[in-house]
Amino acid sequence: DVKVTQSSRYLVKRTGEKVFLECVQDMDHENMFWYRQDPGLGLRLIYFSYDVKMKEKGDIPEGYSVSREKKERFSLILESASTNQTSMYLCASSVRQGADRSGAFFGQGTRLTVV
Amino acid sequence: KNQVEQSPQSLIILEGKNCTLQCNYTVSPFSNLRWYKQDTGRGPVSLTIMTFSENTKSNGRYTATLDADTKQSSLHITASQLSDSASYICVLPYSGGYQKVTFGTGTKLQVIP
């Protein structure tokens, strides 16, 4: 069974803290993505990576950074958490487009609350 | 402006009834359209993919249709079950984007006994 695993289901952090969200996939996928999901706004892309050490900004990268040192692992970093970063964060992975008929596979999500 | 619009935003139906969810898009050029199901508190799971040459595709009680001329897709659920309660999200690749997709805001379906 294919799997994308996010390190935490729920997190509560204080304003100003540095926050790490970890994601691991076991499908040898080239692409990995971080999204946030807010009511009424749908999923919005924060960053994605198409290869080890490669990354590209999505639609809302401000306040976030990412790291991909190994193919299976993609980390999202909130440098200084703020209350407007309270959200559901979803990690996903996929094979390269063109070869992909199965879409992206998502993790179970991390609900982050910044207080 | 979001290039993928879904309707209705939310829907409540009785168990056993059918329903149809709509997706209108302006993304161009078109390559494929996916429907995802997202249970509350979970990540989305792919239900079906529609390519340009396909106008109907079924996955069990789910049937997706595509009209590339009017840029509309629908997801029809037959004989609904309580487990169908979820959000249903329509997704298309970015026009000109690299490996990125545009998500609709979803339709939240609640099936009640």
Boltz contact constraints between the chains, C-beta under 6 A:
constraints:
  - contact:
      token1: [A, 31]
      token2: [B, 99]
      max_distance: 6.0
  - contact:
      token1: [A, 42]
      token2: [B, 103]
      max_distance: 6.0
  - contact:
      token1: [A, 42]
      token2: [B, 105]
      max_distance: 6.0
  - contact:
      token1: [A, 43]
      token2: [B, 103]
      max_distance: 6.0
  - contact:
      token1: [A, 90]
      token2: [B, 43]
      max_distance: 6.0
  - contact:
      token1: [A, 97]
      token2: [B, 99]
      max_distance: 6.0
  - contact:
      token1: [A, 103]
      token2: [B, 34]
      max_distance: 6.0
  - contact:
      token1: [A, 103]
      token2: [B, 46]
      max_distance: 6.0
  - contact:
      token1: [A, 106]
      token2: [B, 43]
      max_distance: 6.0
  - contact:
      token1: [A, 106]
      token2: [B, 44]
      max_distance: 6.0
  - contact:
      token1: [A, 107]
      token2: [B, 43]
      max_distance: 6.0
  - contact:
      token1: [A, 108]
      token2: [B, 42]
      max_distance: 6.0
  - contact:
      token1: [A, 108]
      token2: [B, 43]
      max_distance: 6.0
  - contact:
      token1: [A, 109]
      token2: [B, 43]
      max_distance: 6.0
